[in-house]
Amino acid sequence: GTATANRSHPQTHDLIGLFVNTLALRVNLNGDWTTRELLNYVRNLVANARVNESVPFQKVVEALGVTRDRSRHPVFQVCFGSDDTAVNEKLSFGEASHPAGTK
């Protein structure tokens, strides 16, 4: 899964507050992916999933009929974050991070 800002409606753009929603993603890791192929695949998957970002996560869990178990998340085992902004910040002396090209 991944978090989404959930601010797709123009009236929410100037509001202060946390509107984050969680998107459930089914990522197929079968296959011989290169890093670039996997990043492109996940980027496209997330872009397509954002169409449903306003659906409350609890409704997704209920629709799946998942039996709740306190030892694990009801829908996914990995949650990742992404940032669409450019990255060029120093991490430590002499090191810098750069975005991985996916196009």
C-alpha positions as CSV (number, residue, x, y, z in Angstrom):
1,G,0.0,0.0,0.0
2,T,0.9,3.6,-0.1
3,A,-0.4,6.9,1.4
4,T,-2.1,9.5,-0.8
5,A,-2.8,13.1,0.0
6,N,-6.5,12.7,-0.8
7,R,-6.8,16.3,-2.0
8,S,-8.2,15.7,-5.5
9,H,-11.1,18.2,-5.0
10,P,-10.1,21.8,-5.6
11,Q,-11.9,22.9,-2.5
12,T,-9.5,21.0,-0.4
13,H,-6.3,22.5,-1.8
14,D,-6.2,25.5,0.5
15,L,-7.4,23.7,3.6
16,I,-5.1,23.0,6.5
17,G,-5.3,19.5,7.9
18,L,-4.4,15.9,7.3
19,F,-6.5,14.2,4.6
20,V,-4.2,11.2,4.0
21,N,-5.8,8.0,2.8
22,T,-4.2,4.6,2.2
23,L,-4.3,3.0,-1.2
24,A,-4.2,-0.8,-1.4
25,L,-2.0,-1.9,-4.2
26,R,-1.5,-5.4,-5.7
27,V,2.1,-5.5,-6.9
28,N,3.1,-8.5,-9.0
29,L,6.7,-9.2,-8.2
30,N,6.8,-12.4,-10.2
31,G,9.2,-12.0,-13.1
32,D,12.7,-10.9,-13.8
33,W,12.3,-7.1,-13.3
34,T,15.2,-4.7,-13.6
35,T,15.1,-1.9,-11.0
36,R,14.0,0.6,-13.7
37,E,11.2,-1.7,-14.9
38,L,9.9,-2.3,-11.4
39,L,9.9,1.4,-10.6
40,N,8.0,2.2,-13.8
41,Y,5.5,-0.6,-13.1
42,V,4.9,0.6,-9.5
43,R,4.7,4.3,-10.7
44,N,2.0,3.4,-13.2
45,L,0.2,1.2,-10.7
46,V,0.1,4.1,-8.2
47,A,-1.0,6.6,-10.9
48,N,-3.9,4.3,-11.8
49,A,-4.8,3.6,-8.2
50,R,-5.1,7.3,-7.4
51,V,-8.4,7.3,-9.3
52,N,-9.8,5.6,-6.1
53,E,-8.0,7.7,-3.5
54,S,-11.2,9.1,-2.1
55,V,-12.6,5.7,-1.2
56,P,-12.1,5.3,2.6
57,F,-9.6,2.5,3.4
58,Q,-12.1,1.0,5.9
59,K,-14.6,0.5,3.0
60,V,-11.9,-1.4,1.1
61,V,-11.2,-3.7,4.1
62,E,-14.9,-4.3,4.5
63,A,-15.5,-5.0,0.8
64,L,-12.7,-7.6,0.8
65,G,-14.2,-9.3,3.8
66,V,-10.8,-9.8,5.4
67,T,-10.7,-11.5,8.7
68,R,-9.0,-9.2,11.1
69,D,-5.8,-10.5,12.8
70,R,-3.8,-8.2,15.2
71,S,-0.6,-9.8,14.1
72,R,-0.7,-8.4,10.5
73,H,-2.2,-5.6,8.4
74,P,-5.6,-6.6,6.9
75,V,-4.7,-5.8,3.3
76,F,-1.0,-5.5,2.7
77,Q,2.3,-6.4,4.3
78,V,4.4,-3.5,2.8
79,C,3.7,0.2,2.8
80,F,5.9,2.6,0.9
81,G,6.0,6.3,0.5
82,S,6.9,8.2,-2.6
83,D,7.6,11.9,-3.3
84,D,6.9,13.5,-6.6
85,T,9.2,16.5,-6.0
86,A,12.7,16.7,-7.2
87,V,15.4,15.5,-4.8
88,N,18.8,16.9,-4.5
89,E,19.5,17.2,-0.8
90,K,22.7,16.4,1.0
91,L,22.4,13.2,3.1
92,S,25.8,13.4,4.8
93,F,29.1,15.0,4.0
94,G,30.0,14.3,0.4
95,E,26.8,12.3,-0.4
96,A,23.7,13.4,-2.2
97,S,20.5,11.7,-3.3
98,H,19.2,12.0,-6.8
99,P,15.9,10.8,-8.4
100,A,16.0,7.6,-10.2
101,G,15.0,8.2,-13.8
102,T,12.0,6.2,-14.8
103,K,11.1,7.6,-18.2
